[in-house]
Each structure stands twice: as structure tokens, then as C-alpha cells.
Amino acid sequence: MKLLILLLVVAFTAYVVYARPKPVNIDDEGIEAILNRARRQTPHTKKDHDALIKRLNNEVKQLGIDFCEGDYTKGLQCFEEDVCVGWEEVCDGTQVCGVEKRDDCINSTKGNDAAPNAASERENCDGDEHYLWCPLKTYVPTRCGEDLTIEAGGATFINYLYYDNGMDCFWTVKAAEGQEIVVNFRQFASEPQYDSLSLGTGMKEEPENPGQYIIYKHSGAEVPDPAEFKVESNEIWVRFTSDDWDRKSGFSLEVTDASAKDPGVTRESPFNVEKNQTCGGELQLEADEEKIITSPGFPQYYPNYFECVWTVTVPKGRHVGVGFEYFSLEKGADFLEIGDGSSPGDDTVDKLTGNTIPTSAVTTSTNKAWLRFTSDVANNRLGFKAKVRDQPHNSCGGDIEVPRDGSIIIASPLFPDLGYRINMDCVWTIQGDPERGLTVVFKEFQTEPRFDTMSAGFGPIPARDGSNYVISGHSGKRLPDPYEFTTSTNTAWIYFKTDNEKIDRGFKLEVYDSAVKESNTTVATQVPLEIDYDCGDRLSVDPTTGKIVIQSPGYPGRYRPLLDCTWTVDFQYEADITTKFETFYTETGRDVLSIGTGKDPDDKESVVLDMYGGTIIPAAMRLNRTRHLWLRFLTDFVNERSGWSLILATVPNSRCGGFFTVPLNGTLVLSTPGYPGYYPPGLTCRYTINGPDDHRLRVSIPEFYTARLDDELSIGEGCRERDPDSIFVVDRHSGIGPPNPSIYLPRSSAVWMSFKVRGLGNRYKGWLATFTDAKIKADARLDDMGMPIRCQDIGPTEPPPPSTPTPPPTDEGGSGWFPYWYDLLDNEGSGQRAEDGIKVNDYPDFL
């Protein structure tokens, strides 16, 4: 029980602290004030109010109407009339809009038999506003506050004692024209800094006109000073807002016509004074230097109505960065702006407010920056503590230029404010003066050992064969060896990659013009490593399955370094092909698989379809009418991964029945409709498949999944099942698994198939069948005149109308595939049906 209480206390403390961020080096009183705040929930808060207003605005906009005088509190504007209807009048049964039209209606019905008296005339013509306006009333929020008036010499009160949390209340008070108003605060107590009252002249608050404010966001336990004063206007407004946290006893004020009493004090706007600008300054930073700036008075509360401007300059060719240790400003009122250059207000990069500490540095694009802090006339917070510095190039890679006689800083992403992130792959390319070299010096280094690695070298990019590497795959908490080197060329590179688990602080290095700094370690081109060509192959797709699997060398283990593998894949005929990767894991940007059309990746007519690298499995791709493909896999000499597995498959024709011809020396692939998804119920599919040039066909059924005894596939020789000389090769096969045997070589040059679904379907993916040119002449089928009989495509037909019956197709000569309604005819075919348990020798040749 004690442990549970301790955990709850710790959780509550963390919750409160993070809701109002704990300051750095803040005194005990400031910490206690933060920790003692308690959050409360109140119904009908400003958030509820805003949500209702948003909904109401959307509904009004959709109806194409407007609020009365643009104010949602006053109701709706009548169509094409200078008349408003208040919310209390909407849908109350009394017409306000269109009264003139109502009168015209009454006049037009006088004397009409349908309306013999005045009462019935009014009943027929009278009405209400549009019925679609009625629901709008439900979205009008209940107002906190009211509009008040005072007579000459009179008074009124505004009381809000023990106010609720999360409120935004607004009152107006109006005296007679030409009069002035006296305000007397009789009581005031609100949560300091967070629950406040403003008062100004006019009937609405105008933030863009600060001169109208008489009191601006007053809060705390004291009444304003002076508590009683005169306002030189006959109209005032009062706004009180509270947050979701602590609350106090509230306020009470009396508003009197000045003709009744005059306190002798006239209060003016708090904005009628100049801002205090005794803060800020100029900062000149050296290379790799940083300095601290803070809000005035930090770590105490900053003063009101201040404006501080800092200008920061770093060496030429570098950038200014601003990182934060602490940040808490009054949200929406006090701001810190940061921009490029030395003129505040120009080229603003960021404008910060509230209490969220920026997670990464704000960076300028030049070597100069300005910062401007402004606070308004009321309420304050603890402010900010920021580091301004010579900002390193800490994006994930990029092209960087070293100025002549200068230097630049490069660091891992988010350094030094945060650690780098997982799954990063960053390459920085560095270029200096064409007549000079570069010197690279590492200053800090801390990465996850073995897995988050950094390499560095000279030249424009890392060479695959390692010939321009100086540092290869370094990791851990020590500086690399060598930690500095000088190149003879004006180009260098840094390569940093991380895995998908732990992170660390990262690294920082400086790159100099070699005339400024030169290292004792001078690098030269290394002897290139040998490329490994012992991989790849020339492959053909198995016509019985219509697919082939290609994998990286050593899969599922790691592939070898410095691979240059080429596979060429031949399909026996032009077909639609799908590519599907089962897995894919290579070094991003360095180990790349390319896929293209043709037989040779170096052929100018070859087309590269796509290139893949990294850890994301590539999306499936469909290629139309393809005969040849190639794959090329290139790897560098470090960071081998587990590689990839790719399935290439021909796309089957999934039409329900039809007349098909196998290409010469090619293959035709058929499947059930919807394959490899479930086939639908109620199918009767009939197929006729012709061999090319009177060749026999090699028939294969590699996959078969149907409802046992219900959904059956039959295959036979000839043009159709009902031909007199048709012989069944597969007789009503169903269930799971191909027929046995699953490969056949019929004697004829034509084969028919029939697939009937008597079950519910939608649970089985069906079958896959391939028909390949066997390149063997078939037995000739001759008619009575001795002429070859060829199958004919009669095309799809519909069942004939009952009134005009059509005789079935004749058996002579073969007539191609039959429509789905053919089984309804009375004519029975004479095909020979095979017996169960038939021997291989009883059929045409099997393979």
C-alpha cells in the first residue's frame, strides 16, 4: 500500500511539473508556486464554448446565411432584408423574416372562397423562418456575461464571485449618450498570472487598438490601483478569463453614471508609455563558440512591457544556432522571435511563445541572426535560457562548402541538443577551394558500439571498392584513428548510419581549408579491392508453375561484400509479370538492386524499371507484355545485410471461360476468377484451348483448392466436352490438391475445360492451369471430306428467349466453348468418361 501511495505521489508530481515546466535554478518560492497548482474540470468552459461556435459557424455557412450584424449572439440575418431575427424568435411560431411578402399573400387571398374571413387569410399566409434554421439554436453557447445599461445618475454591478475554471466572460455597460462612467472595484482576488480581468472603452474588445484598454489583464489578490476611477466614455466592456487550474474568490465592481459622483481620478491606457529597451546586446562569436542569453531577471519572473534585441555574428560561411535549456512565456502575449540577418523583423525564422521547450535548435541560413523578446503590460513567466552558438551542420547529410581560409563544423543529426535518431543514413559531401586540400579533425564521438557507424574519406563520394576510405565503420566512445587527416584534393565525405534500436549523443568534427590547418596524416588512394562477380545466373520461368524465386547470395544469411551480380530471366512468351518481394534488407544508399527490361543491363535499349535499397519492402509491381527481365545487385565493401527474396510470376488469365490459343513455343496460364483470392459462387466456366500450328499441348495443374464434391474441374481432349470423340483427361476433380497425375500430354491439338461451382464459393482460391506448346504434331482430326477439323470461337452467347427456342450446337466439327446455359439443354453429349482408378497407360501420354 505504501508503495502504491509513493507511486501515485511521484506520478502526480511529474504530471504537475511537466504541465508547468520546472525552471532551471529557480528559487524555492517559484518551485512551490508551480507544484501547488491544482487542475480542475468545469462544465461549459471556454473550450466547450469554442467548439459550439465552430459547429455553429459551419452550419450557418452550409445554409448560406449570415449572423445578425456579423455577431452570433444577436441571431440571424433575414434573406435579402435589412431585418434580423433573434435566437429567441427563431422557430417560435411567429414570422419575422418576409413580413411584406406575408402581407402581399393576405391581400391576394381576400375574396377567395378558400379564405372567407381575415382569420383564415392570416392562417394561410403566416409562417415562421425556414425550418432548417431551427437546429441552429442548439449550437448557440450560453454566454458568460451580459449587456447592461445605466440610467442618468444610476449604477449597476458586475459580480463574478468564486468563478469557474476555463471561462471567458464578457460584459458591456452603456450609459446615456454624452455621459462618462465611474468604475469602483469593491473586491478582487484571482490566481496570479493566469486568471485575469481586462477593461476598456467601447462595446467590444479590439486587441489591434491597445489604446482602448484601461485595465489590461489584472490578476492577483489586490484590487487595481486606483480602485475607483473615471472613464472618459459612456461605454465600457469587461472581460475575465480563467485557465483550467487554481481559482480564487473572484471580483465585484460597481459601474456608476459619472453625473452621480466623480472620484477625481481619470485612468488612462497602460499602453500609453514606451517599452523598456534596456536589455539585449551584440554578440560576436568565434569559431565553435557558444554563449548564454536569458530573459531579463532570469531565473526570476521577467518584467512587463520590455523589448530586448540581441544580434549574433559567427565567422563567415557558418550559421547561427539557438538551443534552449528552459522556455516559459505567457502564451499568445509574450514572444521570442528569431530571424536571419541583423535587422529585427526581417526574415523571421521562428516566433516562440508558451511553455514548450523547442526540441531542436533554431538555425539561420547566414552567419548573422537577431533575437527579439517582447512582453506585454501584464502577467509574466519565468522566461528563457538559451545557448547561441556557431551552429554545426547537423542535418542528415548534405552538400557543404568550406570557405577559402576558413572552416565549418559538421555534427550528427540534432547534436548537441539531442541524440541522433534510429534508422538514419546520412552522407555529407564537402568541397573546398579548388587549389587547396581539406583537413578533417574529429572533436567529439559517442555512438552505439558496432551498430551505429561512421566512415570518412576523400573524393566526391564513398567508393564501392573502399579505395578512398580513411576511416571505415567506426563506432563507440573513442575518437576514430586517425582522428584527423588532410586530403590532397578539395573534396571529402562523411558517411553515418544507425540501426533501429539504441541511440547516443553522436559526433562533431571540423573541416578546415588546408592552408589554415594541416594534419600530420596525409591520405592517398588505396589499392582497390576486387569485385566479386561469382553470382547471378541466366534463368527461365518454369512453365508448370509460372513463377520463379530469386534471392540475394547467401540468403537468408548476409550477402558478401563488393558483389556485382546479374540475373537474366527469360519467359517463354510475352506475358504480364508481377514482382513481389518477400523480404528486403540492404544497406541504404550503398547496396542496391536494380530491375530492368531486356537481356543486358548495359544495353542502351534496356529500360531500368526501378532501383531498391534499405529496409522497406518494395511495393509489388506489374509489368505488361514482358519476355525478358534482368536484375543487378551491387554492394560495397562494408555493412552487409540479410538481403532479399523476390518472386517473379506470370499473371494468369482469370476470365470465366473463353476461346484461347497458346502462342507458338509459348505458354498460356489460366485460373479461376478472382485468383489468388476466393472465386465467387454460381460459376459455370467452359474453356477451349488451341495448340499453335496443330501442336500438342503440355497441360499442368500446379495448384488446386476447391470445395470437395461441390466445385469440380474437368479437362478433356477436343474442342468441347460434348464432342463425340472427346476423351476425359481429368474427370470432375475437387478438393484440396492437384489431380494425380497433375501433368498431361493429350494427343489432340485442342483441349477443353469445364469448371462448375455448386457450393457457396467465397472460401477457396481455386486452381491454376498452364498450357505449353509441346512442339509435337498432334493426331489429325478429319471431317467426312478428309479436311482437318479446327475448333471455332463462337463467342459468348446468352440463353435464347423461351418463345423462340434455339436448337443446341451440333456435334459435327466442334463448335468451341459452350455458354453457361448450355447445361440446361436436353441434348446429352457422348463424351467418354474415365473410370476411377484409371492406369497411366489407359490415357494419352503422361509426363
N, C-alpha and C positions, 0 to 999 in steps of 0.2 A: 504494500500500500504506500509506504514511504517512497519507494522507487517511482511509482506511478505519479505521485504528487510532484516529485522532483522533476520528472519528465514534462509534466504539464507546465510547471513554472518556467522551465527552460524554453519550451515551445512558445509560451505566451510572451516571454521576454524577447525572443528572437523575432516574433511577429511584430511586436510594437516597435522594436528598434529598426527593423527594415522598413516599416511603414513610414517612419520619420527617420531618415538615415542618421546613424550615430556619427557625430562630428569627430574630427581629428584634434586631439589635445584640447578638448573643451572642458571648462571648469565644472565642478560638481553640481552647481546650481543648474547649468544648462542640461546636463545629463538627466538630473532628477525631473526637470520640466518635461523632457521628452518621454521618459519612462512612465510618468504618472498620468499621461493622457489615456483616456478610455474611449473606445469607439462604441457608438450606439446606433441602432437602426430605428428610423422613424417612418411611418407610412406617409404617403403624399409629399415626398421630398421634391427638391428641385429636379432630381433625375427622373422621377415619375412625371413631373410637370413637362420636362423637355421631351420625354418620349411621347406623351399625348399630343404636344404641339406638333411634333414631327409627323405623327399619323394624321392629324387634322389638316396640316398643310398638304400632304399627299392626296387626301380625299378631295379637298377643295380644288386642287389643281386638276385632278382627273375629271371633275364635273364641269370644269371651265368657268368657274365663278370666282368672285373675289370677296375678301373680308371688307366690312364696312370701314371706309377711310383707311384701309390697309391695316387695321387693328383687329386681331382675332377676338379681343374681349368685347367688341361692340356688335358682333353679329355679322350678317351677310349683306352684300350689295345686291339690290334687285337688278334683273336683266334690263339693260338699256333704259334705266331710270335713275334719277338722282335721289333715290329713296333707299333707306336701309331698313332691314328687319332685324330686331334684336333677338338674341337667342331665346329669350322667354316667349317671343312671339312666333318662333318657327314651329309649325305643326301644332298650333293651339286651336285650330278650327276657325280662325279669323284671318281674312285676307288682308295683306299689307301691300304686297307687290301687285302691280297690274290693276289698281283700283279703277283707273279710267276705262280700261277695257271691260271691267265688270259693269260700269255704268252704261257703256255702249250696248252691252249684252241685254241689260234690263230694258233699255229703250227699244231695242229691236224686238223684244218679246211682248211689248204692250199690244193688246188687241188680239194676241194669239190665243186660240182656243185651248192650247196646251197649258197656258199660264193665265187663267182668267182673273187673278187678283194680284195685288202687289206682293203679298207674302210668298206666293208660289213663284213669281217672277224672280224675287231675290234668291229663293232657294235654288232655282235652276242656274243662276249666273254666279252666285257667290262661291268662293272656294278658298283654298289655302295655298301656301307656297308649294313648290314641287316636292313630291313625296320622297324623292331621293335626298332631299335636304334633311329629313328627319333624323337619320342616324348620326349626323354630324354633331348633334348636341351632346352625344355620349363621349366625344373626344375633347370637349372643352374642359380644360383643367379648372379645378376650384382655385380661385385667386386667393393668395395670401396678401391682405391689404385691401384698401378701399379708397374711393374718391370722396373727399369731404369738402364741405363749404362752410364759411363762417359769415354771419351777417355783420353789418356795421356795429362795432362795439362788442361783438360776441367772441366766443372762443370754442375750441374743440380739443380733443385729446387723442393722441396716438399711444396706445399701450400694447406692449408685447412682452408680458412677464412670463418667465420660465419657458422660453421659446423652445421650439423643436430643433432637432439636428437636420442638416441638409436642406435648409429652407432658403428661399429667395422671395422676399416680401416687398411690396411696393405700394406706397400711399401717395396721394396727391391732396393738397389743400388749396382752396381758392377763396380769396376774399373779394370784396367788391372792387370794381374797376377803379384805378387811381389810388387805392389804399396800399399800405405796407403791412408787413406781418412781423409779429414778435414771436420768437421761439424760446421756450423755457424748458430745459432738461431738468426734470424733477428727480429722476433716478436713472442710473446706467451701470450695468455690470455684464460684461460678455467675456468669453475666452480670449485672452490677449493674442493678438496677431492673426487669429483665424476667424472669429465671428465679429463682423464689423458693420457700422452704420455710416451711410453717406447721405448728405442733404444738399440740395441745390435749387436754383431758381428755375421756373418754368413748370411745364406739366409732364415732361419726360426727361430721362437721363440721356445726355449726349456726350459720350466719352471723348469724341473728337473736339469738343469745346470745353476744355478744362476750366475756363474762366467762370462757368456757371456753378461750379462746386463751391459751397460754403463750408461744409464739413466733408472730409474725404477719408472714408474707411477708418472711422474712430472705433477703438476697441479697448478692452481692459476694465478695471474696476472703478475708474473715475469718470465723472461727467465731463463733457467738453469744457474748455476754459476759453472764454466765459461761458457759464451755463445758460445765461439769458442774454439774448442779443436781438437786434432788429435786422430784418432782411429788406432791402430796397426793391421789393417786388410784391405783387398781390398774389403770386402763385409760387408754391414750393412743392418739391417732391422729396420723399424719404425712401431710401432703400436699405434693407437689412438682410445680410446673408450670413448663414452659419454653415460650417462643414459637418462632417459625419462624426465628429469626436466630442470633446467635452462641451458643456454648456453651463451658463450662469443664470442669474435671476432675471436678466432682461432689462427693459427700459420703459420709461414713461415720459412723455413730453407734452407740454401744453402749447397750442398754437393760438395766438390772440390777434385780433384786429388791432393794429398799432394806434388807432384812434382812442382805444380804451386805456392804454398805458404805453409809456416809452422808456425803456431801460437806459437810454442814453448811450448805448454801445451798438455800433454797426459792425457786423462781421464781414470781412472780405474773403475772397477765394485764397486758399493756401497756395495756389499756383502762381500768385502774383509776385513771386520772388524768384531770384535767379538760382539755378542749381549750383551746388558746391562742387568746384572742379579742382580742389586742392589735393589731387591724387593722380596716380598714373606715372608715366615717365618714359624714357627712351632706354632700350636695352641693346647693346652691341655684343653679340656672342661670337666667340672664337669657334674654330672647327671642333666638332664633337663636344661642345659645351652646353650646359643647361642651367637655368636659373629658376627660382621660385617667385611667383607673383600671387598675391592674395587680395581678396576684397578688403576694403577699409575696416580696420578693427579686428580682423580675424585673429583668433577663433571666437571672438565675441560677435554679437549681432552688428551687422553693418548699419550705418546711419541712413536716414531717409533723404531723398532728393539730392543724391550725389550723381556725378558723371565723371568717370575715370577713363582715361585713354592711355594705352601703352602702345609704343611702336617697337618692333623687334626686327633686327637685321642679323643675318648669318652670312658666311662667306659666299661669294658669287658661285653660282652653279648648284647651290644646295637649297633646301626647303626648310621652312619653319614648321615645327610641330608643337601642339599644345595638348598635354595629357593632364588628367585630373586625379588628385588624391581624394578630394572632397568637393561636393557641389550641392548647395541648397539655397535657392532663391524663391521669393514669393512668385508663385506660378501665374503667368499671364500679366504680371505687373513690373517685375524687375528682370533685367535681361543682361546677358553677356554675349556680345556679338564679336565674331572673329572674321577677318577678311584679308584679302591679298593686297599688297602694296603698303603705302604709308599714309593714305588719306582715309580716315574713318568714314564709313558709309559707302565707299566704293568697293565693288567686287566682294560682296559678303559671301563667306563660305558657310557659316553656320550662325544660328541665333538660338541661344540656350536659355531655358528658364525651368522652374520647377525644382524637384529634388532628386532627379535621376542622374547618377554619375555616368558620364559618357564612357562606354566600354573601350573605345579606341581613340587614339589621338586625332584631333582636328588638324589637318595638314593643308598648307598653302602650296600653290604651284610655283611660287617665286621665292627668292631669298629674303623677302620683306613681308611683314604682317602687321596688322593693327588689331588691338583688342579694346572694346569699349563696354564698360559696365555702367548701367543706369539703374537707379532706384527711384520709386515714386515718393509721394509725400507722406505715405502712411504704411505701417506694417513693415517688418523686415525679418530676415532669417540669419542664419549663421554664415552664409556667403560661400566662398570657394577657395580652394588651394590648388594651384595649377603649376605644372612644370612647362616652361617654354624652352625649346631646345633646337639644336641643329638636328632636324628630323632625318633619320635614316630612310633609305628606300626600302620599305618593309611591306610592299605589296607582294603578291605571289608571282615573282618574276617580272620581266620587262626589259626594254632596251634603255640603257643608261649611258650617258656621255660624261667623261671625265674632262673638266676644263683644262686648257693648257696652263701649266704651272699651278695646278690645283689638285683637289682630291674630292672624293664622295664617300658616303657611308652606305653600306648595304647591310640589311639585317633580315632575319627570318620574319615571316608574317606576324604582325601585331607586336613585335618586340619594340620597346622594352616594357610596355604596359601590361601585356598578357602573353601567355604562352601560345605557340603556334597551334594549329588545328590538325585533326586527323585527315587522312586521305588527301594529302597535298602533293602536288607535283609541280615544282617551280624551277624555271630556268631564267637566270639573269644573263643577258649578253651585254658586255661592257666595251665601249670604244673610246680611245683616247686620241691624242694628236697624231696625225699620220707619220710624223717624223720622229716619234718617240715611242718608247715602250711603256709598260704599266707595272706597278709594284702592288701586290696584294698582301695585306697584313691582317691576320685574324686577331681580334682583341678579346672576344668572349665566345665560349662554346659550351652548350649543355643540351644534349638531345637524348632520347631513349636509346640506350646501347643496342647495337646490332640492327635495329629495325627502322630508325629514323636517321637517314644517312645524307651526307653532304659530299659532293665531289667538286673539284675545281680544276681549271686548266686554261690553256691559251688557245687562240684561234676563235673563229666566229661561233662555233657550236661544238658540243662534245662529239668526238669522232667515235664511230661504232667500234673500230678496232683498238681503241684505247691509246692511239699514238699521240694525242695531245692532252692526256691526263697528267696532272701534277699530284693531286690528292684524289684518292678513289675510295668512295663508300665509307668516309669517316663518321664515327658516332661516339657517344659517351660524354664525359665531363672534362676531357682534356683538350687543349688546343691541338689542331692537326699537326702532323710532321711532314713537311716543313710548315710552320705557322706563317711564314712569309716567303714570297718568291717574286722575281722580276722576269717579265716576258720580253723577248726581243721584238715582238710585234705589238701593234697598238690595239689588239683585241684580246679579250679574256671572257670566261664564262664561269658561272656558279650554278650547280645543279643540286636541288634539295628535294627529297621525297620522304613522306611519312606513311606509316601503316594506319590501320583502322582501330588502334587501341589507345595506348598511353600517349601523353603529350609532355613537353617540358618547356623550359624558358626559351631555348633557341640559341642563336649566334649573332655576332656582329663583326663586321670586317670593314677596313678602309682601303680604298683603291686610289693610289697616287699616280700622278704623272711621274714617270721615272726620273725626270730632271729634278723633281722635288725630293724624292726618296728612292733609294735603290737598295735592294736586298743582296746579301752575300750568296743567296741561292738563285742562280740563273738557270732557266729551264730550256730544254731543246726537244726537238721532235723525237719520240720514242720509236723503237723498231715495231712496226705494226704486227699485230697478232694475225694468225692465219684464219681465213674464213672457213667455216665448216659447211661443205656442200653435200655431206653424206646424209641426205634426207630428201623427201619428196618422191614422186613417182608419177607414172602415167597410168590412169585408171579408167575403167569402163563401168558404167552402171549396170548392175545385174538386172536383166530384163524380167526375171521372175518376181523380183520384189519391187523394182522401180526405184530403188534408193541405194545410197552408198554413204558410209560414215568415214570421215577424215578427221584425224586427230594430230595435235602437235607432237613432235618427237618426245618419247618418254612418258606421254600422258598415261595415267593421272599424276605421275611424278613430275619433277621440274624438268623443263626443257634445257638444252645445252646452250652455252654462250656462243655468240658470233655465228649464228645459223643463217644460212641463205637457202631456204627450201622452196621448191616449186613443184606443185602438183598440177597436172593437166587431166581434165575429166572429159571423157567422150560419152555422148549419148547416142544411141543407135538411130535416132531420128530427131527431128526438131520437135521439141516439147516444151510445155510450160513447166518451170522448175521452181521449187521452193527451197530456201535456205533456212535452217533452224539450228541455232547454237544451243547445245545442252548446257555447257559451261563456258566461261571465258574469264581468264585471269592472266594478264600480261603486265609488264612494266609500262605504265602510261607514257606515251610520247616517245618511247625508245624501242620497244618490241612491238612490231606492227604486222598485222595480217591484212593483205590486200586481196580482193577478188575482182576478176575481170572476165570479159568475154574473149573468145578466141583460143588459140593453142599456145601462144607465147606472150608473156608479159612485156617482152622487149619489142614486139611487133608494133609498128606505128599505127596499124589499123585496129589494134586491140583497144578496148574501152575499159577503163577502170571503173567498176561499179561502186565500190566503197572501200574504206580503209578503217581498221579497227585496232584499238589498243586501250588498255586499262582494266577496270574491274567490273564494268557494267555489261551484262549480256546483251549483245546487239539484237535489235528487233528482227523478226522474220522478214524475208524479202521474197517476192515472186518475180520470176524472170520469164518473159514471154518468148516462145518460139526459139529456144536455145538448143544448139547442137554441141558446142564446146565451151568449157569454162577452165580458167586457171586460178590457182591460189598461190600466193607468195608470202612466206613468213620470214621476216628479218628480225634478228635480235642483236643487242650489243653485247659487250663482254662482262657486264655486271648485272646483278639483281635478276636472276632467273626466277620464274614463277611456275605455277602448275599448268598453264597453257589453256587449251580449248578443245572442244569436241563439236564437230559440225556434221549435220545430216543434210545431204542433198537428196531430194526426192522429186520424181516426176509427178505432176498433178494429174490425177485420174479424171476421166470424163464421167461425171455423176448424173448424166441425163437418164431419165427413166425410159429405157428402150430407145430404139432407133436403128438406122442402117449405117454401118461403118465399114471402111476399107482400111486395112493395115498398110502402111507405107512400105514400099519396096526396101528390103533389108532393114526394116524398122520394127517398131513395137507399138501396140495400142494398149492403153491401160483404162479399164472400166471399173466403176464402183457403184455401190448403192447410192441413191440420192441422199445428200447430207453428209456423206462420209468425209472425215472420220467421226463426225457426230452421229446421232441416232437417226435412223431412217424413219419416215412417218408411217402411220397406219394406212390400210386400204390401198396398197400399191399392187398393180399388175404390170410388170415391165417385160417387154419382149424385144429381143435384140437379134439382128442378123449381122454377122461379121464376115467380110470377104477377105480372102488372101490376095496378095498382089500377083498379077501375071500368072494366075492359076496355080499359085504355090500353096502347099500345105501350111498349116498354122501350128505353132507350138503353144499350147494352152496351159497356163499355170494359175493356181488359186493359192496365193501365199497367206491370205488372211480370211477368216470366216467366223462371224459371230451373229447368229440369228436365234429366234425363239424356236426351240425344239418342237418339231411336228407341226408347227403353225406356219412358219415363214420359210419357204422352200425354194431352192435353186435347182434348175435342170439345165443340162447342156447336151447338145446332140449335133450330129453331122447333118449338113444340108442347109437349105435356106430357112426352113421353119420347122416347127415341131410336127406339123400335120402332113409334111411331105410323105408320100408312100414309101420312099426308100430311106427315110430318116432313121438314124440309129442313136439311141440314148447313150451318152458317154457318162454323164452324171445324172442320176435319177432321184429327183426330189430330196436333195440333201439339205439338212437343217441341223441346228445345234451349235456347239462351240468346237471350232477346229475345222481345218480344210478336209475335203473328202480324201479318201485313201484309195489309190494314189492321188496326188494333187497336181500332177503334170501329165499332159496327154499330147499325142500327135495324131489327130484324126486323119483319115485318108483323103477326105474331100478338101476343096479349096474354100469352103464356106462352113461356118459354124453358127448355130442358133443358141440363144439362151432365153430362159424364162424364169422370172422371179416373182413369186406371189406372196403377199403378206396377208395372212388371215387373222393374225393376232393383233394386239393393240399397238405394236411398234413402240417407238419412243424410249426403248430401253437397250437397244443393241445397235452397234455401229455398222453392222452389215459385212460386206465382203469386198475383196479386191481381186480383180482378174486381169491377167496380162495375155496378150495375143501377139506372138512374134513370128515374123516371116521365117519359116524353116528352110527356105531356099531349096525345096524339093518339089518337083512337079506332082500335082495331085492326080488321082484317077479321074479320067474324063467322064462327065455325065452328059449323055446324048439324048436328044429327043427322037421322035419317030422318024424324022427326016435325016437323022445322023448328025445333027448340028449340036454344038456344045450348049448345055443349059446353064445360064448365068442367073444369079439372083438379081431381082429388080427391087428398087426402092419405090414402094407405092406411096410413101409419105404418110403423115398422120391423118387419120380419119375419125369421124365421130359416129356414134350409133345412128342408124337410119331412123327416121320418124316411123312410128307404128303404122301409120296409114299407107305408107309406101315402102313395104319391106324390100330389102335388097338381098339377093342371094349371096351366100358366102363365097369367098375367093375359091377358085378351082384348084384342084390338086396338081394339075399339069403345069410343069415348067417352073414351079416355085414362084412365089409372089412376094418375097421379102418378109418383113416383120409384120405381126398382127397387132391391131389396136387393142386397147384394154377391154373392149366389149366383146371380143371375139368368143370368149368362153360362154357367152350367153346363147350362142347359136347352137342349133341342134346337130349340125354336122360333126361327126366324130372323126378324128384323124386315124390314120392306120400305122402310125409310127410304131416300131418295135421297141418294147420296154424291156430293159435289162432286169434280170432276176437279182435278188440279194445274194451276196457272196460270190459274185462272178469272178472268174480267174482272169489273170492278166492276158493269157493267150486268147481268151474269148473276145477281146476288144481289139480295135486297131492298135497300132504300135504305141507302146507307152515309153516314156523316158524316165 
